[in-house]
Amino acid sequence: MNPELELFRENVRRFVTEYVVPRYRQWEKDEIFPRELWNTLGEQGLLAVDIPEEYGGFGADFLFSMVIHEEFCRANCAAVGGPMAVHSDIVCHYILNRGSESQRRTYLPKMVSGECVGAVAMTEPGAGSDLQGMRTTARRDGDDFIINGSKIFITNGQHCDLVIVAARTNMEVSGAKGTTLFMVDSDTPGFQRGRNLEKIGLHPSDTSELFFQDVRVSSDAILGELDRGFTVLMGELQRERLALAIGAVAAAEGLIEVTVAYVKERQAFGAPISQLQNTRFKLAEAATDARIHRSFVEECKQLFMRGELDVATVSMAKMSCSEMQGRVADTCLQLHGGYGYMQEYGVSRAYVDARVQRIYGGTSEVMKELISRSVLA
């Protein structure tokens, strides 16, 4: 146990409990949390904590960033924790690891403070898991590029001030060889936000369509190298998928805690339902499931920090942890009976929020394909 890390966890948990949870139901009704929350998160030191101090961060390590993600997921507030992870653990690290010095100094301090919110625009109406099928293009025009196309299912789409856009820059080769990443400010002419999409879960999280019509950016807006954007995307997927796995385990652990408290209070046949064998066995199975996956993600954390986390292992973690989260959510809802189907009980939220975990960041089916390549190599 790291005392400093645990003290930080207590502070994060206190903020989530005292500030986020009391407001969360209203954000669900509004189907979006307020833009000002990003500034509050920045003021609380909860954004991009592992960005180096020279770029405005705190220079903490990966574990501190994951504590934040865990505590939001554990508290059943994934619709805030998820967008934070996209901002802090994906966009910021794209810039830190692949950006120019000018890009780092321009954007990272503002992202740490919450002044600038980041998004990644990869998925398109006709290209989800198959990123090589994307049709958004960036045509060279002198020293500039002109971007045309559309994206869908973009987390932070309504709030973003910066979008990392994947676009085809060479149509004569495969998408893996002819894709480039561009950093596009939201006030750039031709950029337009679509509607905030209606989802079955994660209601406070804004998920949007984005449109690019003759969006002109300079060559300085390229993130990484021309025509090598696919390599950048693949290189950063380890962190993204590990974060999803870690969040899934924390969410399951939090839901089990809530369900244990419920079954000790809920009466049936003259006694708490915690005394029924089915309840005890189901919770034993759920707790075992969560414990096994907790051990796995803790191993993966250490592998990642040593630079040893391979594609197959993180794919196993993402697939297995998200599938486990779904099983635990289903079990816990069932143990709540009819009340579990009511929105006033958090288990109903946890149930629908868990479903997308098996889809975004790479579907379970894509993870199996990646794992099989390693197994059969």
Contacts in CASP RR format, 6 or more apart in sequence:
PFRMAT RR
TARGET T0000
AUTHOR 0000-0000-0000
METHOD contacts of the structure
MODEL  1
MNPELELFRENVRRFVTEYVVPRYRQWEKDEIFPRELWNTLGEQGLLAVD
IPEEYGGFGADFLFSMVIHEEFCRANCAAVGGPMAVHSDIVCHYILNRGS
ESQRRTYLPKMVSGECVGAVAMTEPGAGSDLQGMRTTARRDGDDFIINGS
KIFITNGQHCDLVIVAARTNMEVSGAKGTTLFMVDSDTPGFQRGRNLEKI
GLHPSDTSELFFQDVRVSSDAILGELDRGFTVLMGELQRERLALAIGAVA
AAEGLIEVTVAYVKERQAFGAPISQLQNTRFKLAEAATDARIHRSFVEEC
KQLFMRGELDVATVSMAKMSCSEMQGRVADTCLQLHGGYGYMQEYGVSRA
YVDARVQRIYGGTSEVMKELISRSVLA
2 63 0 8 1.000
5 63 0 8 1.000
5 64 0 8 1.000
5 67 0 8 1.000
8 64 0 8 1.000
8 67 0 8 1.000
9 67 0 8 1.000
9 70 0 8 1.000
9 71 0 8 1.000
12 46 0 8 1.000
12 67 0 8 1.000
12 68 0 8 1.000
12 71 0 8 1.000
13 71 0 8 1.000
13 75 0 8 1.000
15 44 0 8 1.000
15 46 0 8 1.000
16 71 0 8 1.000
16 72 0 8 1.000
16 75 0 8 1.000
16 77 0 8 1.000
17 75 0 8 1.000
19 40 0 8 1.000
20 72 0 8 1.000
20 75 0 8 1.000
20 77 0 8 1.000
20 80 0 8 1.000
21 75 0 8 1.000
21 77 0 8 1.000
23 33 0 8 1.000
24 77 0 8 1.000
24 80 0 8 1.000
24 204 0 8 1.000
27 33 0 8 1.000
27 34 0 8 1.000
27 79 0 8 1.000
27 80 0 8 1.000
27 203 0 8 1.000
27 204 0 8 1.000
28 79 0 8 1.000
28 203 0 8 1.000
28 204 0 8 1.000
28 349 0 8 1.000
30 204 0 8 1.000
31 196 0 8 1.000
31 198 0 8 1.000
31 203 0 8 1.000
31 204 0 8 1.000
32 158 0 8 1.000
32 196 0 8 1.000
32 204 0 8 1.000
32 205 0 8 1.000
32 206 0 8 1.000
33 79 0 8 1.000
33 80 0 8 1.000
33 204 0 8 1.000
33 205 0 8 1.000
33 206 0 8 1.000
35 117 0 8 1.000
35 159 0 8 1.000
37 80 0 8 1.000
38 47 0 8 1.000
38 87 0 8 1.000
38 114 0 8 1.000
38 117 0 8 1.000
38 159 0 8 1.000
39 113 0 8 1.000
39 114 0 8 1.000
39 115 0 8 1.000
41 47 0 8 1.000
41 84 0 8 1.000
41 114 0 8 1.000
42 112 0 8 1.000
42 113 0 8 1.000
42 114 0 8 1.000
43 113 0 8 1.000
45 58 0 8 1.000
45 112 0 8 1.000
46 68 0 8 1.000
46 84 0 8 1.000
47 84 0 8 1.000
47 87 0 8 1.000
47 88 0 8 1.000
47 111 0 8 1.000
47 112 0 8 1.000
47 113 0 8 1.000
47 114 0 8 1.000
48 57 0 8 1.000
48 65 0 8 1.000
48 87 0 8 1.000
48 88 0 8 1.000
48 92 0 8 1.000
48 108 0 8 1.000
48 111 0 8 1.000
48 112 0 8 1.000
49 57 0 8 1.000
49 58 0 8 1.000
49 59 0 8 1.000
49 60 0 8 1.000
49 64 0 8 1.000
49 65 0 8 1.000
49 68 0 8 1.000
49 88 0 8 1.000
50 57 0 8 1.000
50 58 0 8 1.000
50 59 0 8 1.000
50 60 0 8 1.000
50 61 0 8 1.000
50 62 0 8 1.000
50 64 0 8 1.000
50 65 0 8 1.000
51 57 0 8 1.000
51 58 0 8 1.000
51 59 0 8 1.000
51 92 0 8 1.000
51 96 0 8 1.000
51 108 0 8 1.000
51 111 0 8 1.000
51 112 0 8 1.000
52 59 0 8 1.000
52 96 0 8 1.000
53 59 0 8 1.000
55 96 0 8 1.000
55 104 0 8 1.000
55 105 0 8 1.000
55 108 0 8 1.000
55 109 0 8 1.000
55 112 0 8 1.000
56 108 0 8 1.000
56 109 0 8 1.000
56 112 0 8 1.000
57 108 0 8 1.000
57 109 0 8 1.000
57 112 0 8 1.000
58 64 0 8 1.000
58 112 0 8 1.000
61 305 0 8 1.000
62 239 0 8 1.000
62 301 0 8 1.000
62 304 0 8 1.000
62 305 0 8 1.000
63 301 0 8 1.000
63 305 0 8 1.000
65 88 0 8 1.000
65 89 0 8 1.000
66 243 0 8 1.000
66 246 0 8 1.000
66 301 0 8 1.000
68 81 0 8 1.000
68 84 0 8 1.000
68 88 0 8 1.000
69 81 0 8 1.000
69 82 0 8 1.000
69 84 0 8 1.000
69 85 0 8 1.000
69 89 0 8 1.000
69 243 0 8 1.000
69 246 0 8 1.000
69 247 0 8 1.000
69 250 0 8 1.000
70 246 0 8 1.000
70 247 0 8 1.000
70 249 0 8 1.000
70 250 0 8 1.000
71 250 0 8 1.000
72 78 0 8 1.000
72 80 0 8 1.000
72 81 0 8 1.000
72 82 0 8 1.000
72 84 0 8 1.000
73 81 0 8 1.000
73 82 0 8 1.000
73 247 0 8 1.000
73 248 0 8 1.000
73 250 0 8 1.000
73 251 0 8 1.000
74 250 0 8 1.000
74 251 0 8 1.000
74 253 0 8 1.000
74 254 0 8 1.000
75 254 0 8 1.000
76 251 0 8 1.000
76 254 0 8 1.000
76 255 0 8 1.000
76 258 0 8 1.000
76 346 0 8 1.000
76 349 0 8 1.000
76 350 0 8 1.000
76 353 0 8 1.000
78 202 0 8 1.000
78 205 0 8 1.000
78 247 0 8 1.000
78 251 0 8 1.000
78 353 0 8 1.000
79 201 0 8 1.000
79 202 0 8 1.000
79 203 0 8 1.000
79 204 0 8 1.000
79 205 0 8 1.000
79 353 0 8 1.000
80 204 0 8 1.000
80 205 0 8 1.000
82 155 0 8 1.000
82 202 0 8 1.000
82 205 0 8 1.000
83 155 0 8 1.000
83 156 0 8 1.000
83 159 0 8 1.000
83 205 0 8 1.000
83 206 0 8 1.000
85 240 0 8 1.000
85 243 0 8 1.000
86 118 0 8 1.000
86 119 0 8 1.000
86 120 0 8 1.000
86 155 0 8 1.000
86 156 0 8 1.000
87 111 0 8 1.000
87 117 0 8 1.000
87 118 0 8 1.000
87 119 0 8 1.000
87 156 0 8 1.000
88 111 0 8 1.000
89 239 0 8 1.000
89 240 0 8 1.000
89 243 0 8 1.000
90 120 0 8 1.000
90 236 0 8 1.000
90 239 0 8 1.000
90 240 0 8 1.000
91 111 0 8 1.000
91 118 0 8 1.000
91 119 0 8 1.000
91 120 0 8 1.000
91 162 0 8 1.000
91 164 0 8 1.000
92 108 0 8 1.000
92 111 0 8 1.000
92 112 0 8 1.000
93 236 0 8 1.000
93 239 0 8 1.000
94 120 0 8 1.000
94 164 0 8 1.000
94 181 0 8 1.000
94 223 0 8 1.000
94 232 0 8 1.000
94 236 0 8 1.000
95 103 0 8 1.000
95 104 0 8 1.000
95 107 0 8 1.000
95 108 0 8 1.000
95 111 0 8 1.000
95 183 0 8 1.000
95 223 0 8 1.000
96 104 0 8 1.000
96 108 0 8 1.000
97 236 0 8 1.000
98 181 0 8 1.000
98 223 0 8 1.000
98 224 0 8 1.000
98 232 0 8 1.000
98 236 0 8 1.000
99 223 0 8 1.000
99 224 0 8 1.000
100 220 0 8 1.000
100 224 0 8 1.000
102 220 0 8 1.000
103 183 0 8 1.000
103 223 0 8 1.000
107 116 0 8 1.000
107 162 0 8 1.000
107 183 0 8 1.000
110 116 0 8 1.000
110 161 0 8 1.000
111 117 0 8 1.000
111 118 0 8 1.000
111 162 0 8 1.000
115 161 0 8 1.000
116 161 0 8 1.000
116 162 0 8 1.000
117 156 0 8 1.000
117 159 0 8 1.000
117 160 0 8 1.000
117 161 0 8 1.000
117 162 0 8 1.000
118 156 0 8 1.000
118 160 0 8 1.000
118 161 0 8 1.000
118 162 0 8 1.000
118 163 0 8 1.000
118 164 0 8 1.000
119 154 0 8 1.000
119 155 0 8 1.000
119 156 0 8 1.000
119 157 0 8 1.000
119 160 0 8 1.000
119 162 0 8 1.000
119 163 0 8 1.000
119 164 0 8 1.000
119 210 0 8 1.000
120 154 0 8 1.000
120 155 0 8 1.000
120 163 0 8 1.000
120 164 0 8 1.000
120 166 0 8 1.000
121 151 0 8 1.000
121 154 0 8 1.000
121 163 0 8 1.000
121 164 0 8 1.000
121 165 0 8 1.000
121 166 0 8 1.000
121 210 0 8 1.000
122 128 0 8 1.000
122 131 0 8 1.000
122 134 0 8 1.000
122 151 0 8 1.000
122 166 0 8 1.000
122 233 0 8 1.000
123 151 0 8 1.000
123 152 0 8 1.000
123 153 0 8 1.000
123 154 0 8 1.000
124 133 0 8 1.000
124 134 0 8 1.000
124 135 0 8 1.000
124 136 0 8 1.000
124 149 0 8 1.000
124 150 0 8 1.000
124 151 0 8 1.000
124 152 0 8 1.000
125 150 0 8 1.000
125 152 0 8 1.000
126 133 0 8 1.000
126 135 0 8 1.000
127 133 0 8 1.000
127 134 0 8 1.000
127 135 0 8 1.000
129 362 0 8 1.000
129 363 0 8 1.000
129 365 0 8 1.000
129 366 0 8 1.000
131 166 0 8 1.000
131 175 0 8 1.000
131 179 0 8 1.000
131 230 0 8 1.000
131 233 0 8 1.000
132 174 0 8 1.000
132 175 0 8 1.000
132 176 0 8 1.000
132 179 0 8 1.000
132 230 0 8 1.000
133 175 0 8 1.000
134 166 0 8 1.000
134 167 0 8 1.000
134 168 0 8 1.000
134 175 0 8 1.000
134 179 0 8 1.000
135 149 0 8 1.000
135 168 0 8 1.000
136 147 0 8 1.000
136 148 0 8 1.000
136 149 0 8 1.000
136 150 0 8 1.000
136 151 0 8 1.000
136 165 0 8 1.000
136 166 0 8 1.000
136 167 0 8 1.000
136 168 0 8 1.000
136 212 0 8 1.000
137 147 0 8 1.000
137 148 0 8 1.000
137 149 0 8 1.000
137 167 0 8 1.000
137 168 0 8 1.000
137 169 0 8 1.000
137 171 0 8 1.000
138 145 0 8 1.000
138 146 0 8 1.000
138 147 0 8 1.000
138 165 0 8 1.000
138 167 0 8 1.000
138 168 0 8 1.000
138 169 0 8 1.000
138 180 0 8 1.000
138 182 0 8 1.000
138 217 0 8 1.000
139 145 0 8 1.000
139 146 0 8 1.000
139 148 0 8 1.000
140 169 0 8 1.000
141 216 0 8 1.000
143 218 0 8 1.000
143 219 0 8 1.000
144 216 0 8 1.000
144 217 0 8 1.000
144 218 0 8 1.000
144 219 0 8 1.000
145 167 0 8 1.000
145 169 0 8 1.000
145 180 0 8 1.000
145 182 0 8 1.000
145 216 0 8 1.000
145 217 0 8 1.000
145 218 0 8 1.000
145 219 0 8 1.000
145 221 0 8 1.000
145 222 0 8 1.000
146 214 0 8 1.000
146 215 0 8 1.000
146 216 0 8 1.000
147 165 0 8 1.000
147 167 0 8 1.000
147 182 0 8 1.000
147 184 0 8 1.000
147 212 0 8 1.000
147 214 0 8 1.000
147 215 0 8 1.000
147 216 0 8 1.000
147 217 0 8 1.000
148 212 0 8 1.000
148 213 0 8 1.000
148 214 0 8 1.000
148 215 0 8 1.000
149 167 0 8 1.000
149 211 0 8 1.000
149 212 0 8 1.000
149 213 0 8 1.000
150 209 0 8 1.000
150 210 0 8 1.000
150 211 0 8 1.000
150 212 0 8 1.000
151 165 0 8 1.000
151 209 0 8 1.000
151 210 0 8 1.000
151 212 0 8 1.000
152 197 0 8 1.000
152 209 0 8 1.000
152 210 0 8 1.000
153 197 0 8 1.000
153 207 0 8 1.000
153 360 0 8 1.000
154 160 0 8 1.000
154 163 0 8 1.000
154 207 0 8 1.000
154 208 0 8 1.000
154 209 0 8 1.000
154 210 0 8 1.000
155 205 0 8 1.000
155 206 0 8 1.000
155 207 0 8 1.000
156 206 0 8 1.000
157 163 0 8 1.000
157 193 0 8 1.000
157 206 0 8 1.000
157 207 0 8 1.000
157 208 0 8 1.000
157 210 0 8 1.000
158 193 0 8 1.000
158 196 0 8 1.000
158 206 0 8 1.000
158 208 0 8 1.000
159 206 0 8 1.000
160 186 0 8 1.000
161 185 0 8 1.000
161 186 0 8 1.000
162 183 0 8 1.000
162 184 0 8 1.000
162 185 0 8 1.000
162 186 0 8 1.000
163 183 0 8 1.000
163 184 0 8 1.000
163 186 0 8 1.000
163 191 0 8 1.000
163 210 0 8 1.000
164 181 0 8 1.000
164 182 0 8 1.000
164 183 0 8 1.000
164 184 0 8 1.000
164 223 0 8 1.000
165 181 0 8 1.000
165 182 0 8 1.000
165 183 0 8 1.000
165 184 0 8 1.000
165 212 0 8 1.000
166 179 0 8 1.000
166 180 0 8 1.000
166 181 0 8 1.000
166 229 0 8 1.000
166 230 0 8 1.000
166 233 0 8 1.000
167 179 0 8 1.000
167 180 0 8 1.000
167 181 0 8 1.000
167 182 0 8 1.000
168 175 0 8 1.000
168 178 0 8 1.000
168 179 0 8 1.000
168 180 0 8 1.000
169 178 0 8 1.000
169 179 0 8 1.000
169 180 0 8 1.000
169 226 0 8 1.000
169 227 0 8 1.000
170 177 0 8 1.000
170 178 0 8 1.000
170 227 0 8 1.000
171 178 0 8 1.000
173 227 0 8 1.000
175 230 0 8 1.000
176 230 0 8 1.000
177 227 0 8 1.000
177 230 0 8 1.000
178 227 0 8 1.000
178 228 0 8 1.000
178 229 0 8 1.000
178 230 0 8 1.000
179 227 0 8 1.000
179 228 0 8 1.000
179 229 0 8 1.000
179 230 0 8 1.000
179 233 0 8 1.000
180 222 0 8 1.000
180 225 0 8 1.000
180 226 0 8 1.000
180 227 0 8 1.000
180 228 0 8 1.000
180 229 0 8 1.000
181 222 0 8 1.000
181 223 0 8 1.000
181 224 0 8 1.000
181 229 0 8 1.000
181 232 0 8 1.000
181 233 0 8 1.000
182 217 0 8 1.000
182 221 0 8 1.000
182 222 0 8 1.000
182 223 0 8 1.000
183 217 0 8 1.000
183 221 0 8 1.000
183 222 0 8 1.000
183 223 0 8 1.000
184 191 0 8 1.000
184 212 0 8 1.000
184 215 0 8 1.000
184 217 0 8 1.000
184 221 0 8 1.000
185 191 0 8 1.000
186 193 0 8 1.000
188 215 0 8 1.000
188 216 0 8 1.000
188 217 0 8 1.000
189 215 0 8 1.000
189 216 0 8 1.000
190 211 0 8 1.000
190 212 0 8 1.000
190 213 0 8 1.000
190 214 0 8 1.000
190 215 0 8 1.000
191 210 0 8 1.000
191 211 0 8 1.000
191 212 0 8 1.000
191 215 0 8 1.000
192 210 0 8 1.000
192 211 0 8 1.000
192 212 0 8 1.000
192 213 0 8 1.000
193 208 0 8 1.000
193 209 0 8 1.000
193 210 0 8 1.000
193 211 0 8 1.000
194 208 0 8 1.000
194 209 0 8 1.000
194 210 0 8 1.000
194 211 0 8 1.000
195 208 0 8 1.000
195 209 0 8 1.000
196 206 0 8 1.000
196 207 0 8 1.000
196 208 0 8 1.000
197 207 0 8 1.000
197 208 0 8 1.000
197 209 0 8 1.000
199 205 0 8 1.000
199 207 0 8 1.000
199 356 0 8 1.000
200 352 0 8 1.000
200 355 0 8 1.000
201 349 0 8 1.000
201 352 0 8 1.000
201 353 0 8 1.000
201 355 0 8 1.000
201 356 0 8 1.000
202 353 0 8 1.000
202 356 0 8 1.000
223 229 0 8 1.000
223 232 0 8 1.000
224 232 0 8 1.000
237 314 0 8 1.000
237 361 0 8 1.000
238 304 0 8 1.000
238 309 0 8 1.000
238 311 0 8 1.000
238 314 0 8 1.000
239 304 0 8 1.000
240 361 0 8 1.000
241 314 0 8 1.000
241 315 0 8 1.000
241 317 0 8 1.000
241 318 0 8 1.000
241 361 0 8 1.000
241 362 0 8 1.000
241 367 0 8 1.000
242 297 0 8 1.000
242 300 0 8 1.000
242 301 0 8 1.000
242 304 0 8 1.000
242 309 0 8 1.000
242 314 0 8 1.000
242 317 0 8 1.000
242 318 0 8 1.000
244 318 0 8 1.000
244 321 0 8 1.000
244 322 0 8 1.000
244 357 0 8 1.000
244 360 0 8 1.000
244 361 0 8 1.000
245 293 0 8 1.000
245 296 0 8 1.000
245 297 0 8 1.000
245 300 0 8 1.000
245 314 0 8 1.000
245 317 0 8 1.000
245 318 0 8 1.000
245 320 0 8 1.000
245 321 0 8 1.000
245 322 0 8 1.000
246 297 0 8 1.000
246 300 0 8 1.000
246 301 0 8 1.000
246 321 0 8 1.000
247 321 0 8 1.000
248 293 0 8 1.000
248 321 0 8 1.000
248 322 0 8 1.000
248 324 0 8 1.000
248 325 0 8 1.000
248 354 0 8 1.000
248 357 0 8 1.000
249 290 0 8 1.000
249 293 0 8 1.000
249 294 0 8 1.000
249 297 0 8 1.000
249 321 0 8 1.000
249 324 0 8 1.000
249 325 0 8 1.000
251 325 0 8 1.000
251 329 0 8 1.000
251 350 0 8 1.000
251 353 0 8 1.000
251 354 0 8 1.000
252 286 0 8 1.000
252 289 0 8 1.000
252 290 0 8 1.000
252 293 0 8 1.000
252 324 0 8 1.000
252 325 0 8 1.000
252 326 0 8 1.000
252 328 0 8 1.000
252 329 0 8 1.000
253 290 0 8 1.000
253 294 0 8 1.000
255 328 0 8 1.000
255 329 0 8 1.000
255 332 0 8 1.000
255 347 0 8 1.000
255 350 0 8 1.000
256 283 0 8 1.000
256 286 0 8 1.000
256 287 0 8 1.000
256 290 0 8 1.000
256 328 0 8 1.000
256 332 0 8 1.000
258 332 0 8 1.000
258 346 0 8 1.000
258 347 0 8 1.000
259 283 0 8 1.000
259 286 0 8 1.000
259 332 0 8 1.000
259 335 0 8 1.000
259 336 0 8 1.000
259 347 0 8 1.000
260 274 0 8 1.000
260 283 0 8 1.000
262 335 0 8 1.000
262 336 0 8 1.000
262 347 0 8 1.000
263 272 0 8 1.000
263 273 0 8 1.000
263 274 0 8 1.000
263 279 0 8 1.000
263 283 0 8 1.000
263 335 0 8 1.000
264 272 0 8 1.000
264 274 0 8 1.000
265 272 0 8 1.000
266 272 0 8 1.000
266 273 0 8 1.000
266 336 0 8 1.000
267 273 0 8 1.000
268 276 0 8 1.000
273 279 0 8 1.000
273 335 0 8 1.000
274 280 0 8 1.000
279 335 0 8 1.000
282 331 0 8 1.000
282 334 0 8 1.000
282 335 0 8 1.000
283 331 0 8 1.000
283 335 0 8 1.000
285 331 0 8 1.000
286 327 0 8 1.000
286 328 0 8 1.000
286 331 0 8 1.000
286 332 0 8 1.000
289 324 0 8 1.000
289 327 0 8 1.000
289 328 0 8 1.000
290 324 0 8 1.000
290 328 0 8 1.000
293 320 0 8 1.000
293 321 0 8 1.000
293 324 0 8 1.000
296 316 0 8 1.000
296 317 0 8 1.000
296 320 0 8 1.000
296 321 0 8 1.000
297 317 0 8 1.000
297 321 0 8 1.000
300 309 0 8 1.000
300 313 0 8 1.000
300 314 0 8 1.000
300 317 0 8 1.000
303 309 0 8 1.000
303 310 0 8 1.000
303 313 0 8 1.000
304 314 0 8 1.000
310 374 0 8 1.000
311 370 0 8 1.000
311 374 0 8 1.000
312 370 0 8 1.000
312 371 0 8 1.000
312 373 0 8 1.000
312 374 0 8 1.000
312 375 0 8 1.000
315 367 0 8 1.000
315 368 0 8 1.000
315 370 0 8 1.000
315 371 0 8 1.000
316 367 0 8 1.000
316 371 0 8 1.000
318 361 0 8 1.000
318 362 0 8 1.000
318 367 0 8 1.000
319 358 0 8 1.000
319 364 0 8 1.000
319 367 0 8 1.000
319 368 0 8 1.000
319 371 0 8 1.000
322 354 0 8 1.000
322 357 0 8 1.000
322 358 0 8 1.000
322 364 0 8 1.000
323 358 0 8 1.000
323 364 0 8 1.000
325 354 0 8 1.000
325 357 0 8 1.000
326 351 0 8 1.000
326 354 0 8 1.000
326 355 0 8 1.000
326 357 0 8 1.000
326 358 0 8 1.000
329 347 0 8 1.000
329 350 0 8 1.000
329 351 0 8 1.000
329 354 0 8 1.000
330 351 0 8 1.000
332 347 0 8 1.000
332 350 0 8 1.000
332 351 0 8 1.000
333 340 0 8 1.000
333 341 0 8 1.000
333 347 0 8 1.000
333 348 0 8 1.000
333 350 0 8 1.000
333 351 0 8 1.000
336 345 0 8 1.000
336 347 0 8 1.000
339 345 0 8 1.000
340 346 0 8 1.000
340 347 0 8 1.000
340 348 0 8 1.000
340 351 0 8 1.000
341 348 0 8 1.000
342 348 0 8 1.000
343 349 0 8 1.000
358 364 0 8 1.000
END
